[in-house]
């Protein structure tokens, strides 16, 4: 029962953390939009039927049934069609010009665009004329649309920085000169990891075992050379061949007299891509490791590397999702390092929390890293310059600023606002692809889930 409760707790913590992240993402859009005078009519977490909502001022705040995202409705995202079209202009009772859009058209894509404009402008009132999103300065549009994913990246940075500064980075271990294990016998390279038999320990003990080195000892020097790093010590041992070795160690805070032994020679593969082993000096110890700690600059450096990895992952995402589809039908094994949905993330969080062999501190760190990883990916994904993602709107605003700037430099008329509505066919295709990939990943996480490695 305890394992079930811990599993449930892990899932709940993950889900709540993601929902909070979604809510903060949308605040990242809404706050600057309102600050710049825009009109925000809705702020919702989730999609589908409304579970709860409350009207505060001109904005309706609420929660919907499917917690797979969220949105804010900023009035005037799409500009009207060209004002010179006669049927796009009407006047109110006071004689003020009111821009509207045509509600019918020919051609599938043209009709989609026209319908989207009509739906958009049903919310626009004459008094909203100066508060429409498309009329904002280009830099304000960029700030509003970049606000959401930037919040996710800031969340990820905050979690990563806190973990790296205290516990350390689990993915970046520092190797020390402290001994974590003393191997009892010489095991052939091709049998690395095998447990020694009593006969092997008697007949071919390692120099370290024979010399009496113990777990927890710290190598201070080797053959008179001060030990500054494990790489250095390892190279000294390898270069020593089967020669005499004088080792100074620190045990329980005390420097012991030099231990004199002889290293032996054993074949070892010196790199992962080596085809043949090379005979080198061998002592028979394994160093201890600990997660590398670091501050804000270290965190930024690590996130830079993560950015490269995410960009590569996004490039192969359709293929990876296709592989998940193959796994669903039993045509291949599920890749344990492949993409997962929020459902898969919840399962991993639950398994981490319920795992008996993982210490409480490590469980907390794993959950934090999982939450930070999801936020980092969500933030980076939303910067992809395609509608309906935030990056698509950012790209439109930047293009608008560029062409207006070029027009001013050339002394030409202002080319006007960029019409994002013309890119709606692309948005529909991208949204459909995202929906399909999301469904495949969710089904995959239910049918052939990725499990926590033992």
KEZA-791571 format. One record per residue: residue in one letter; x, y, z of N, C-alpha, C in turn. Coordinates in steps of 0.2 Angstrom, whole numbers, padded with zeros to 4 digits, always signed. Atoms other than C-alpha are relative to their C-alpha. Layout:
BEGIN
AXYZXYZXYZ...
! end
This chain:
BEGIN
X+0004-0006+0000+0000+0000+0000+0004+0006+0000X-0004-0006+0000+0014+0012+0004+0003+0002-0007X-0002-0002+0007+0021+0010-0014-0005+0003-0004X+0006-0003+0004+0004+0014-0021-0001+0007+0002X+0001-0007-0002+0003+0029-0011+0006+0005-0002X-0006-0004+0002+0021+0035-0015-0001+0001-0008X+0001+0000+0008+0017+0031-0034-0005+0006-0001X+0005-0005+0001+0001+0042-0033+0003+0007+0002X-0003-0007-0002+0010+0056-0024+0005+0002-0005X-0005-0002+0005+0024+0056-0037-0004+0003-0006X+0004-0002+0006+0011+0057-0051-0003+0007+0002X+0004-0006-0001+0001+0071-0042+0005+0006+0000X-0005-0005-0001+0017+0081-0038+0002+0002-0007X-0002-0001+0007+0022+0080-0057-0006+0004-0003X+0005-0003+0003+0005+0084-0063-0002+0008+0002X+0001-0007-0003+0002+0099-0051+0006+0005-0003X-0006-0005+0002+0020+0106-0056-0001+0002-0007X+0001-0002+0008+0016+0105-0075-0006+0005+0000X+0005-0004+0000-0001+0113-0072+0002+0007+0002X-0002-0006-0002+0007+0127-0062+0005+0003-0006X-0004-0003+0005+0020+0129-0076-0004+0003-0006X+0005-0002+0005+0006+0130-0089-0003+0007+0002X+0003-0006-0003-0002+0143-0078+0004+0006-0001X-0005-0005+0000+0014+0153-0077+0002+0002-0007X-0001-0001+0008+0017+0151-0096-0005+0005-0002X+0006-0004+0002+0000+0159-0099+0000+0007+0003X-0001-0006-0003+0003+0173-0087+0006+0004-0003X-0005-0004+0003+0019+0177-0096-0002+0003-0007X+0003-0003+0006+0008+0181-0111-0004+0006+0002X+0005-0005-0002-0006+0190-0102+0003+0006+0003X-0002-0006-0004+0004+0201-0090+0003+0006-0005X-0003-0005+0004+0014+0210-0104-0005+0003-0005X+0005-0002+0005-0001+0210-0116-0005+0006+0004X+0004-0005-0003-0011+0220-0103+0004+0006+0002X-0005-0006-0002+0004+0231-0098+0000+0004-0006X-0001-0004+0006+0005+0236-0116-0007+0003-0003X+0007-0002+0001-0014+0240-0116-0004-0004-0004X+0004+0005+0004-0020+0225-0125-0006-0003+0004X+0006+0003-0003-0037+0217-0121+0000-0007+0000X+0000+0007-0001-0037+0200-0114-0007-0002+0003X+0007+0002-0002-0054+0192-0113+0000-0007+0004X+0000+0007-0003-0049+0174-0107+0007-0002+0002X-0006+0004-0002-0036+0165-0097-0002-0006+0003X+0002+0006-0002-0038+0147-0096+0005-0005+0000X-0005+0005-0001-0028+0132-0090-0004-0007-0003X+0003+0006+0002-0033+0116-0100-0004+0002-0007X+0004-0001+0006-0044+0113-0115-0006-0004+0001X+0006+0004+0000-0061+0106-0119-0006+0004+0005X+0006-0003-0003-0077+0109-0108+0003+0004+0006X-0002-0004-0006-0075+0122-0094-0003-0003+0006X+0001+0003-0006-0074+0115-0077-0002+0006+0005X+0001-0006-0004-0074+0132-0068+0003+0006-0003X-0002-0006+0002-0073+0150-0072-0003+0006+0004X+0002-0005-0004-0074+0167-0065+0002+0007-0004X-0001-0006+0003-0076+0184-0073+0003+0006+0005X-0003-0005-0004-0064+0197-0066+0002+0006-0005X-0001-0005+0005-0065+0214-0075-0002-0002-0007X+0001+0002+0007-0064+0211-0094+0002-0007-0001X-0003+0007+0002-0055+0194-0092-0004-0005+0004X+0003+0006-0003-0063+0177-0089+0006-0005+0002X-0005+0004-0003-0052+0166-0078-0003-0007+0001X+0003+0007-0001-0055+0147-0078+0005-0006-0001X-0003+0006+0001-0050+0129-0079-0004-0004-0004X+0004+0004+0004-0055+0117-0092+0002-0008+0001X+0000+0007-0002-0057+0098-0092+0007-0004-0002X-0006+0004+0003-0041+0092-0102+0006+0004+0002X-0006-0004-0002-0025+0098-0093+0006-0001-0004X-0006+0001+0004-0014+0097-0108+0002+0006-0003X-0002-0006+0003-0011+0115-0111-0004+0006+0003X+0003-0005-0002-0018+0132-0109+0000+0006-0005X+0000-0006+0005-0022+0149-0118-0002+0006+0003X+0003-0006-0002-0025+0167-0116-0003+0003-0007X+0003-0003+0006-0037+0176-0128+0002+0007+0000X-0002-0007+0001-0029+0192-0134-0004+0003-0006X+0004-0002+0006-0041+0202-0145+0004+0004-0005X-0003-0003+0006-0036+0207-0162+0007-0003-0002X-0006+0004+0003-0023+0194-0166+0001+0001-0007X+0000+0000+0007-0028+0194-0184-0002+0007-0003X+0003-0006+0003-0029+0210-0194-0006-0001-0005X+0005+0000+0005-0044+0214-0205+0003-0001-0007X-0002+0000+0007-0043+0212-0224+0001+0007-0002X-0002-0006+0003-0037+0226-0235-0006+0005+0001X+0005-0005-0001-0047+0242-0230-0003+0003-0007X+0003-0003+0006-0049+0247-0248-0005-0005-0003X+0005+0004+0002-0061+0232-0251-0007+0003+0003X+0006-0003-0002-0078+0240-0251-0004-0003+0005X+0004+0004-0005-0087+0226-0242+0003-0001+0007X-0003+0001-0006-0075+0227-0228-0001+0006+0005X+0001-0006-0004-0081+0244-0222-0007+0001+0001X+0007-0002-0001-0096+0249-0213+0000+0006+0005X+0000-0005-0005-0101+0263-0201-0006-0001+0005X+0005+0001-0005-0110+0264-0185-0005+0006+0000X+0005-0005+0000-0124+0276-0180+0002+0007+0000X-0003-0007-0001-0113+0290-0176+0005+0002-0006X-0004-0001+0006-0104+0289-0193+0007-0002+0001X-0007+0002-0001-0088+0281-0186+0001-0006-0005X-0001+0006+0004-0080+0269-0198+0002-0006+0004X-0001+0006-0003-0080+0251-0192+0003-0005-0005X-0003+0005+0005-0069+0238-0200-0003-0007+0002X+0002+0007-0001-0076+0221-0202+0003-0005-0006X-0003+0004+0005-0072+0206-0213-0006-0004-0004X+0005+0004+0003-0081+0196-0226-0001-0007+0003X+0001+0006-0004-0089+0180-0220-0001-0006-0005X+0000+0005+0005-0088+0170-0236+0005+0001-0005X-0005+0000+0005-0076+0166-0249+0001-0006-0004X-0001+0006+0004-0070+0154-0262+0006-0003+0001X-0006+0003-0001-0057+0141-0261+0001-0002+0008X-0001+0003-0006-0053+0130-0246+0004+0004+0005X-0004-0003-0005-0039+0139-0238-0002+0007+0001X+0002-0007-0001-0046+0156-0242-0006+0000+0004X+0006+0000-0004-0062+0151-0234+0002-0001+0008X-0003+0001-0007-0052+0145-0218+0002+0007+0003X-0002-0006-0002-0044+0162-0217-0005+0005+0001X+0006-0005+0000-0060+0172-0220-0004-0002+0007X+0004+0002-0006-0069+0161-0206+0004+0002+0006X-0004-0002-0006-0054+0164-0194-0001+0008+0001X+0001-0007-0001-0055+0183-0197-0007+0002+0003X+0007-0002-0003-0074+0183-0194-0001-0002+0007X+0000+0002-0007-0072+0173-0178+0004+0005+0004X-0004-0005-0004-0059+0185-0172-0003+0006+0001X+0003-0007-0001-0068+0201-0176-0007+0000+0003X+0006+0000-0004-0084+0195-0168+0001+0003+0007X-0002-0002-0006-0075+0200-0152+0002+0007+0001X-0002-0007+0000-0070+0217-0157-0005+0005+0000X+0005-0005-0001-0080+0232-0152+0004+0007-0003X-0003-0007+0002-0077+0250-0159+0005+0003+0005X-0005-0003-0005-0069+0255-0143+0006-0003+0001X-0006+0004-0001-0056+0242-0144+0005+0002-0006X-0004-0002+0005-0049+0250-0159+0008+0001+0001X-0007-0002-0001-0033+0256-0151+0003-0006+0005X-0002+0005-0005-0031+0240-0140+0001-0007-0004X-0001+0006+0004-0029+0227-0154+0007-0002+0000X-0007+0003+0000-0014+0215-0154+0004+0002-0006X-0004-0001+0006-0010+0217-0172+0003+0007-0001X-0002-0007+0001-0008+0236-0170+0006+0002+0005X-0005-0001-0005+0005+0234-0156+0007+0001-0004X-0007+0000+0003+0023+0239-0160+0003-0007+0000X-0003+0007+0001+0033+0224-0166+0004-0002+0006X-0004+0002-0006+0044+0224-0151-0005-0002+0006X+0005+0002-0005+0029+0223-0140-0003-0007-0001X+0003+0006+0002+0022+0209-0150+0005-0006+0002X-0005+0005-0002+0038+0199-0147+0001-0001+0007X+0000+0000-0007+0038+0203-0129-0006-0004+0003X+0006+0004-0002+0020+0196-0127+0001-0007-0002X+0000+0007+0002+0023+0181-0137+0006-0004+0003X-0006+0003-0003+0040+0177-0130+0000-0001+0007X+0001+0001-0008+0034+0179-0112-0002-0007+0002X+0002+0007-0002+0026+0162-0111+0006-0005+0000X-0005+0005-0001+0040+0151-0116+0006+0002+0004X-0006-0002-0004+0053+0162-0108-0001-0002+0008X+0001+0002-0007+0044+0159-0091+0002-0008+0001X-0002+0007-0001+0046+0140-0094+0008-0001+0000X-0008+0000-0001+0065+0143-0097+0002+0002+0006X-0002-0003-0006+0066+0153-0082-0002-0005+0006X+0002+0005-0004+0057+0139-0072+0006-0005+0000X-0005+0005+0001+0069+0127-0079+0007+0002+0003X-0006-0003-0002+0084+0138-0075+0000+0000+0008X+0001-0001-0007+0078+0141-0057+0001-0007+0003X+0000+0007-0003+0076+0122-0054+0007-0003-0001X-0007+0003+0001+0093+0117-0062+0005+0004+0004X-0005-0004-0004+0102+0131-0053+0000-0002+0007X+0000+0002-0007+0096+0126-0036+0003-0007+0001X-0003+0007-0001+0100+0107-0039+0007+0000-0001X-0007+0000+0002+0117+0111-0047+0004+0003+0006X-0004-0003-0005+0122+0122-0033+0000-0003+0007X+0000+0003-0006+0117+0111-0019+0002-0008-0001X-0001+0007+0001+0116+0092-0024+0005-0001-0006X-0004+0001+0006+0125+0094-0041-0003-0003-0006X+0003+0002+0007+0122+0089-0059+0001-0008+0000X+0000+0008+0001+0117+0070-0060+0003-0002-0006X-0002+0002+0007+0122+0070-0078+0007+0002-0001X-0007-0003+0001+0139+0078-0075+0004-0002+0006X-0004+0002-0006+0150+0068-0063+0007+0002+0000X-0007-0001-0001+0166+0073-0056+0004-0006+0003X-0004+0006-0003+0179+0059-0053+0005+0003+0004X-0005-0002-0005+0190+0061-0038+0005-0005+0001X-0006+0004-0001+0206+0053-0032-0002-0005+0006X+0002+0004-0005+0196+0045-0018-0002-0007-0002X+0002+0006+0002+0194+0026-0019-0007-0003+0002X+0006+0002-0001+0177+0019-0021-0001-0007+0001X+0000+0007+0000+0181+0001-0024+0007-0003-0001X-0006+0003+0001+0196-0010-0022-0002-0007-0003X+0002+0007+0004+0195-0025-0035+0005-0005+0003X-0004+0005-0004+0201-0041-0027+0004-0004-0005X-0004+0004+0005+0207-0050-0043+0001+0004-0007X-0001-0003+0006+0213-0046-0060-0005-0003-0005X+0005+0002+0004+0198-0048-0072+0001+0002-0007X-0002-0002+0007+0201-0049-0091-0005+0006-0002X+0004-0005+0002+0194-0034-0100-0006-0002-0003X+0006+0002+0003+0181-0043-0109-0005-0003+0005X+0005+0003-0005+0174-0050-0093+0000+0006+0006X+0001-0005-0005+0174-0033-0084-0006+0000+0004X+0006+0000-0004+0162-0032-0070-0002-0006+0004X+0001+0006-0003+0163-0050-0065+0002-0001+0007X-0002+0000-0007+0164-0055-0047+0006-0006+0000X-0006+0005-0001+0181-0064-0042-0002-0006+0004X+0001+0006-0004+0181-0081-0036+0006+0000+0005X-0005+0000-0005+0191-0086-0020+0006-0002-0003X-0006+0002+0002+0203-0095-0030+0004+0005-0004X-0003-0006+0004+0206-0080-0042+0003+0005+0005X-0003-0005-0005+0209-0069-0026+0006-0003+0003X-0006+0003-0002+0222-0081-0020+0006+0000-0005X-0005+0001+0005+0231-0084-0036+0002+0006-0004X-0002-0006+0004+0230-0067-0045-0003+0006+0003X+0003-0006-0003+0225-0053-0032+0003+0006-0004X-0002-0007+0003+0226-0035-0039+0006+0003+0005X-0005-0003-0004+0241-0025-0033-0003+0004+0006X+0003-0004-0005+0229-0013-0023-0003-0005+0006X+0002+0005-0005+0221-0028-0014+0006-0003+0004X-0006+0003-0003+0238-0036-0010+0003+0005+0005X-0004-0005-0004+0245-0019-0004-0005+0002+0006X+0004-0001-0006+0230-0017+0008-0004+0007-0001X+0004-0007+0001+0222-0001+0000-0008-0002+0002X+0007+0001-0002+0204+0001+0006-0005+0005-0003X+0005-0005+0002+0188+0009+0001+0000+0006+0004X+0000-0006-0004+0187+0027+0006+0007+0004+0000X-0006-0003+0000+0206+0030+0005+0001+0005-0006X-0001-0005+0005+0212+0045-0005+0007+0000-0002X-0007+0000+0002+0227+0044-0016+0003+0007+0000X-0004-0006-0001+0239+0058-0011+0005+0001-0006X-0005+0000+0005+0253+0054-0023+0002-0007-0002X-0002+0006+0004+0259+0041-0035+0007+0001-0002X-0007-0001+0002+0278+0038-0036+0003+0007+0000X-0003-0007-0002+0282+0055-0029-0004+0006-0004X+0004-0005+0004+0269+0064-0041-0006+0002+0004X+0006-0002-0004+0256+0074-0031-0006-0002-0005X+0007+0002+0003+0238+0067-0036-0004+0006-0001X+0005-0006+0000+0228+0082-0043-0006-0002-0003X+0006+0003+0003+0215+0072-0053+0001-0007-0001X+0000+0007+0001+0210+0055-0056+0003-0002-0007X-0003+0001+0007+0214+0056-0075+0008+0000+0000X-0007+0000+0000+0232+0060-0070+0002-0006+0004X-0002+0006-0004+0233+0046-0057-0001-0006-0005X+0001+0006+0004+0226+0034-0070+0005-0001-0005X-0006+0000+0005+0239+0039-0083+0006-0002+0003X-0006+0002-0004+0253+0037-0070+0000-0007+0001X+0000+0008-0001+0247+0019-0066+0001-0003-0007X+0000+0003+0007+0245+0015-0085+0008+0000-0002X-0007-0001+0003+0263+0022-0089+0005-0004+0004X-0004+0004-0005+0270+0012-0074+0001-0007-0002X-0001+0007+0002+0268-0005-0083+0000-0004+0006X+0000+0004-0005+0273-0018-0071+0006+0002+0005X-0006-0003-0005+0286-0007-0061-0002+0001+0007X+0001-0002-0007+0288-0002-0043-0005+0006+0000X+0005-0005-0002+0274+0009-0036+0000+0002+0007X+0000-0003-0007+0275+0020-0021-0006+0005+0001X+0007-0003+0000+0258+0026-0016-0001+0003+0007X+0002-0004-0006+0254+0039-0002-0008+0001+0000X+0007+0000-0001+0236+0038+0004-0002+0004+0006X+0003-0003-0006+0225+0048+0016-0006-0005+0002X+0005+0004-0002+0214+0037+0027-0003+0003+0007X+0004-0003-0006+0201+0044+0040+0004+0006+0002X-0003-0007-0001+0210+0061+0038+0007+0000+0002X-0007+0001-0002+0227+0054+0042+0004-0002-0006X-0005+0002+0006+0242+0053+0029+0004-0006+0003X-0004+0006-0002+0249+0036+0030+0007-0001-0003X-0006+0001+0003+0267+0031+0027-0001-0003-0007X+0001+0002+0007+0270+0027+0008+0000-0008+0000X+0001+0007+0001+0264+0010+0003+0004-0002-0007X-0004+0002+0006+0276+0001-0009-0003-0007-0003X+0003+0006+0003+0269-0012-0021+0003+0000-0008X-0001+0000+0007+0271-0016-0040-0006-0001-0004X+0006+0001+0004+0258-0013-0053+0001-0006-0005X+0000+0005+0005+0254-0027-0065-0002+0002-0006X+0002-0002+0007+0251-0027-0083-0006-0004-0002X+0006+0003+0002+0234-0030-0090-0003+0003-0007X+0003-0003+0006+0225-0028-0107-0006+0004+0001X+0005-0004-0001+0213-0014-0107-0002+0004-0007X+0002-0004+0005+0202-0005-0120+0000+0007+0002X-0001-0007-0002+0207+0013-0119-0005+0005-0002X+0005-0004+0002+0193+0020-0128-0006-0004-0003X+0006+0004+0002+0175+0015-0133+0000-0003-0007X+0000+0002+0007+0179+0014-0152+0006-0004-0001X-0006+0004+0001+0195+0004-0149-0001-0007-0002X+0001+0006+0003+0196-0012-0159+0003-0006+0004X-0005+0005-0003+0210-0021-0149+0002+0003+0007X-0003-0002-0007+0215-0020-0130+0007+0002-0001X-0007-0002+0000+0232-0012-0126+0002-0002+0007X-0003+0001-0006+0243-0018-0112+0002+0006+0004X-0001-0006-0004+0244-0005-0098+0001-0002+0007X-0001+0001-0007+0249-0004-0080-0007+0000+0004X+0006+0001-0003+0235-0009-0068+0001-0001+0008X+0000+0000-0008+0232-0006-0049-0006-0004+0003X+0005+0003-0003+0215-0012-0046-0005+0004+0004X+0004-0004-0004+0205+0002-0039-0005+0004-0005X+0005-0004+0004+0189+0012-0045-0001+0006+0004X+0000-0006-0003+0188+0030-0041-0008+0002+0002X+0007-0002-0002+0173+0038-0032-0002+0006-0004X+0003-0006+0004+0162+0051-0041-0005+0003+0004X+0005-0004-0003+0150+0064-0036-0003+0005-0005X+0003-0005+0005+0138+0076-0046+0004+0006+0000X-0004-0006+0001+0147+0091-0052-0004+0006+0003X+0004-0006-0002+0141+0107-0043+0003+0006-0003X-0002-0006+0003+0141+0124-0050-0005+0006+0001X+0004-0005+0000+0133+0141-0050-0004+0002-0006X+0005-0002+0006+0122+0151-0062+0004+0000-0007X-0004+0000+0006+0136+0152-0075+0001-0007-0003X+0000+0007+0001+0138+0133-0074-0007-0002-0003X+0007+0002+0002+0119+0131-0076-0001+0003-0007X+0001-0002+0007+0119+0142-0091+0004-0004-0005X-0004+0004+0005+0133+0132-0099-0003-0007-0001X+0003+0006+0001+0124+0116-0096-0007+0001-0004X+0007-0001+0004+0107+0123-0103+0002+0002-0007X-0002-0001+0007+0117+0128-0118+0001-0006-0004X-0001+0007+0003+0122+0110-0121-0007-0003-0001X+0007+0003+0001+0104+0105-0118-0004+0003-0006X+0003-0004+0006+0098+0118-0131+0002-0004-0006X-0003+0004+0006+0109+0109-0144-0004-0007+0000X+0003+0007+0000+0102+0092-0139-0008+0001-0001X+0007-0001+0001+0084+0099-0139-0001+0001-0008X+0001-0002+0007+0086+0106-0157+0001-0006-0004X-0001+0007+0004+0093+0089-0163-0006-0004+0001X+0006+0005-0002+0078+0080-0154-0006+0003-0004X+0005-0003+0003+0066+0092-0162+0000-0002-0008X-0001+0002+0007+0073+0088-0179-0002-0007-0002X+0002+0008+0001+0070+0069-0177-0006-0002+0004X+0006+0001-0004+0054+0071-0167-0005-0004-0004X+0004+0004+0004+0043+0065-0181+0002-0007-0001X-0003+0006+0001+0054+0050-0184-0001-0004+0007X+0001+0003-0007+0054+0046-0165-0007-0002+0002X+0007+0002-0001+0035+0047-0164-0002-0006-0004X+0002+0005+0005+0033+0036-0179+0003-0007+0003X-0002+0006-0004+0044+0023-0169-0004-0002+0005X+0004+0002-0006+0033+0024-0154-0006-0003-0003X+0006+0003+0003+0018+0021-0166+0002-0008-0002X-0002+0007+0001+0028+0005-0172+0000-0004+0006X+0000+0004-0006+0030+0000-0154-0007-0002+0002X+0007+0001-0002+0012+0002-0151-0003-0007-0003X+0003+0006+0004+0008-0012-0164+0005-0006+0001X-0004+0006-0001+0022-0023-0158+0005-0001-0005X-0005+0001+0005+0033-0020-0173+0007+0001+0002X-0007-0001-0003+0048-0014-0163+0000+0001+0007X-0001-0002-0007+0054-0011-0145-0001+0007+0001X+0000-0007-0002+0050+0006-0137+0007+0002+0002X-0006-0003-0002+0065+0016-0136+0000+0004+0007X+0001-0003-0007+0068+0020-0117+0003+0007+0000X-0002-0006+0000+0077+0036-0122-0004+0005-0005X+0005-0004+0004+0063+0042-0134-0004+0005+0003X+0005-0005-0003+0050+0056-0132-0006-0004+0004X+0006+0002-0004+0036+0054-0119-0005+0006+0001X+0005-0005-0001+0020+0063-0116+0000+0002+0007X+0001-0002-0007+0014+0071-0100-0002-0006+0004X+0002+0006-0003+0007+0054-0096+0006-0004+0002X-0007+0003-0001+0024+0046-0098+0004+0003+0006X-0003-0003-0005+0031+0059-0087-0003-0001+0007X+0004+0002-0006+0018+0056-0074+0002-0007+0003X-0002+0007-0002+0022+0037-0074+0007+0000+0003X-0007+0000-0003+0041+0040-0072+0000+0004+0007X+0000-0003-0006+0038+0052-0058-0003-0005+0006X+0003+0005-0005+0027+0039-0049+0004-0006+0001X-0004+0006-0001+0039+0025-0052+0006+0002+0004X-0005-0002-0004+0053+0036-0045-0002+0001+0007X+0002+0000-0007+0043+0040-0029-0001-0006+0003X+0001+0007-0004+0039+0022-0026+0006-0005+0000X-0006+0004+0000+0056+0015-0030+0003-0001+0007X-0002+0001-0007+0062+0006-0014+0008+0001+0001X-0008-0001-0001+0081+0007-0018+0002+0007-0001X-0002-0007+0001+0081+0026-0022-0001+0004+0007X+0000-0004-0006+0085+0037-0007-0005+0006-0001X+0005-0006+0001+0072+0051-0003+0003+0006-0003X-0003-0006+0004+0085+0065-0008+0000-0001-0007X-0001+0002+0007+0088+0056-0024-0007+0000-0004X+0007+0000+0003+0069+0054-0027-0002+0008-0001X+0001-0007+0001+0067+0073-0024+0004+0003-0006X-0004-0002+0006+0081+0077-0036-0002-0002-0007X+0002+0003+0006+0075+0066-0049-0007+0003-0003X+0007-0003+0002+0057+0073-0049+0001+0008-0002X-0001-0007+0002+0064+0091-0049+0003+0000-0007X-0003+0000+0007+0075+0087-0064-0005-0002-0006X+0005+0002+0005+0060+0079-0073-0004+0006-0001X+0004-0006+0001+0050+0094-0070+0003+0006-0004X-0004-0005+0004+0064+0106-0076+0001-0002-0007X-0001+0002+0007+0067+0095-0091-0006+0001-0004X+0006-0001+0003+0049+0096-0096-0001+0008-0002X+0001-0007+0001+0048+0115-0094+0005+0002-0005X-0005-0002+0005+0064+0117-0104-0002-0002-0007X+0002+0002+0006+0058+0107-0118-0006+0004-0003X+0006-0004+0002+0041+0116-0118+0002+0007-0002X-0003-0006+0002+0050+0132-0118+0003+0001-0007X-0003+0000+0007+0061+0128-0133-0004-0002-0005X+0005+0002+0005+0047+0119-0142-0004+0006-0003X+0005-0006+0002+0036+0135-0142+0004+0005-0003X-0003-0005+0004+0050+0145-0149+0001-0002-0007X-0001+0002+0007+0050+0135-0165-0004+0005-0004X+0004-0005+0003+0045+0148-0178-0005-0002-0005X+0006+0003+0004+0029+0140-0185-0006+0002+0004X+0007-0001-0003+0011+0145-0181-0003-0007+0000X+0002-0004-0005+0002+0141-0170+0004+0001+0006X-0005+0000-0005+0017+0140-0159+0002+0008+0001X-0002-0007-0002+0023+0156-0150+0005+0003-0005X-0005-0002+0004+0038+0156-0161-0002+0003-0007X+0003-0002+0007+0027+0158-0177-0002+0008+0001X+0002-0007-0001+0020+0175-0170+0006+0004+0001X-0006-0003+0000+0037+0180-0165+0003+0002-0006X-0003-0001+0007+0044+0177-0182-0004+0005-0004X+0004-0005+0004+0029+0187-0190+0002+0007+0003X-0002-0007-0003+0033+0202-0178+0007+0002-0002X-0007-0002+0002+0051+0202-0182+0000+0001-0008X+0000-0002+0007+0048+0201-0201-0004+0006-0001X+0003-0006+0001+0036+0215-0199+0004+0006+0002X-0005-0006-0002+0049+0226-0190+0005+0000-0006X-0005+0000+0005+0062+0221-0203-0002+0004-0007X+0002-0003+0007+0052+0226-0219-0002+0007+0001X+0001-0007-0001+0046+0242-0211+0006+0004+0001X-0006-0003-0001+0063+0246-0206+0004+0001-0007X-0003-0001+0007+0069+0243-0224-0003+0005-0004X+0004-0005+0004+0055+0253-0231+0002+0007+0002X-0002-0007-0003+0060+0268-0220+0007+0002-0003X-0006-0001+0003+0078+0266-0226+0000+0002-0007X+0001-0001+0007+0073+0266-0244-0004+0006-0002X+0005-0005+0001+0061+0280-0242-0007-0002-0003X+0006+0003+0003+0046+0269-0247-0005+0001+0005X+0005+0000-0004+0029+0269-0240+0000-0006+0005X+0001+0005-0005+0025+0259-0224-0004-0006-0003X+0003+0006+0003+0021+0241-0230-0006-0002+0005X+0005+0002-0004+0009+0240-0215+0001-0007+0004X-0001+0006-0005+0006+0225-0203+0001-0006-0004X-0001+0007+0003+0011+0207-0207-0007-0003+0001X+0006+0004-0001-0005+0197-0210+0001-0007+0002X-0001+0007-0003-0003+0182-0199-0005-0005-0003X+0006+0005+0002-0020+0175-0206+0002-0003-0006X-0001+0003+0006-0012+0171-0222+0005-0006+0001X-0004+0006-0002-0001+0158-0213-0004-0005+0004X+0004+0004-0004-0016+0150-0205+0000-0007-0003X+0000+0007+0003-0016+0135-0218+0006-0004+0003X-0006+0004-0003+0002+0131-0211-0001-0001+0007X+0001+0001-0007-0004+0133-0193-0005-0006+0000X+0004+0005-0001-0018+0121-0196+0004-0007-0002X-0004+0006+0002-0006+0108-0204+0005-0002+0006X-0005+0001-0006+0007+0111-0189-0005-0003+0006X+0005+0001-0006-0008+0110-0176-0002-0008-0001X+0002+0006+0001-0014+0094-0184+0006-0005+0001X-0005+0004-0001+0003+0086-0184+0002-0001+0008X-0002+0000-0007+0006+0091-0166-0006-0004+0004X+0005+0004-0003-0011+0083-0161+0001-0007-0001X-0001+0007+0001-0007+0067-0170+0006-0003+0004X-0006+0002-0004+0010+0066-0162-0002-0001+0008X+0001+0000-0007+0003+0070-0145-0005-0006+0002X+0005+0006-0001-0011+0056-0147+0005-0006+0000X-0005+0006+0000+0003+0043-0152+0004+0000+0006X-0004+0000-0006+0014+0048-0137-0004-0002+0006X+0005+0001-0006-0001+0047-0125-0002-0008+0000X+0001+0007+0001-0006+0030-0132+0006-0005+0001X-0007+0004-0001+0012+0024-0132+0001-0001+0007X-0002+0000-0007+0014+0029-0114-0005-0004+0004X+0005+0004-0004-0002+0019-0109+0001-0008-0002X-0001+0007+0002+0002+0003-0120+0007-0003+0001X-0007+0002+0000+0021+0002-0121+0004+0005+0004X-0003-0006-0004+0026+0014-0107+0008-0001+0001X-0007+0000-0001+0044+0019-0104+0001-0001+0008X+0000+0001-0008+0049+0013-0086+0007+0002+0002X-0006-0002-0003+0062+0019-0074+0005-0006+0000X-0006+0005+0000+0079+0010-0076+0001-0002+0007X-0002+0002-0006+0083-0001-0062+0007+0001+0002
! end
